[in-house]
């Protein structure tokens, strides 16, 4: 049996249904969802309910306040979650799902707008609706043409289409998306700053410290670097690499001043810099460790490239 051929046929059938979808109601659905002052509440039973949960999550994360309620739970108290400033998106391919049909009179009693997503435009659900998003398919991908396959794919895609249209209507930006996903990669790139990750405690050496004394302080600091300060400003940095190079010199002596082997006037980064920009700066300059300064060039902390990587900054 050629399973690759079967899989290809399934994808082709579902792709055809998506491309031939009836989207006449999308404009009115977008206007309804955009103009409400409350939430777009999604409801459905069975597979429609599972897809409805995903649609609600997509809407909520792209700027349209939304949540899912099950029709049965709605009949037993959750109808109180629907307010007069809300709208409802009800999903049922047949448009006759018993649990869903039972709550429709109550929804209309609240005088909230109803968007129907159904494959039967003459169904009970469609008659109650203010607008119908037609999810009718001519063929299910199931070989028996019975199991919801093409129809569930189209339902999911129609929900995505509604969400994207609303994003465009709201001029929803990647910054807006990041604010809804602060823990995600995009959120970290757009919101996490150097000051959020920097270490405020760092080892400091005196300009008269010997190499031996500097090594002890560097070891205790566990950062592989040590700063020489001029008041609140950084004067130089001694790294473990500087120490290795010093040890290779013929006249190496642990009693020599450590500052003579340090890097003077080192590069720095501002505490307000985005962590993602700091990572790029460090990679471009092949630097692993930087002092973090404020607008007055005063050292506020230090940043190691490992801190950026561990925080998931990309």
Buried (B, 14 or more C-beta within 10 A) or exposed (E): EEEEEEEEEBEEBBEBBBEEBBEEBBEBBBBBBBEBEEBBBBBBBBBBBBBBBBBBBBBBBBBBBBBBBBBBBBEEEBBEEBEEEBBBBBBBBBBBBEBBBEBBEEBBEEEBBBBBBBBBBEBBBBEBBBBBBBBBBEEBBBEEEEEBBBBBBBBBBBBBBBBBBBBEBEEBEEEBBBBBBEEBEBBBBBBBBBBEBBBEEBBBBBBEBBBEBBBBBBEEBEBBBBBBBEEEEBBBBBBBEBBEEBEEEEEEEEEBBBBEBBBEEBEBBBBEBBBBBBBBBBEEEEBBBBBBBBEEEBBBBBBBBEBBEEBEBE
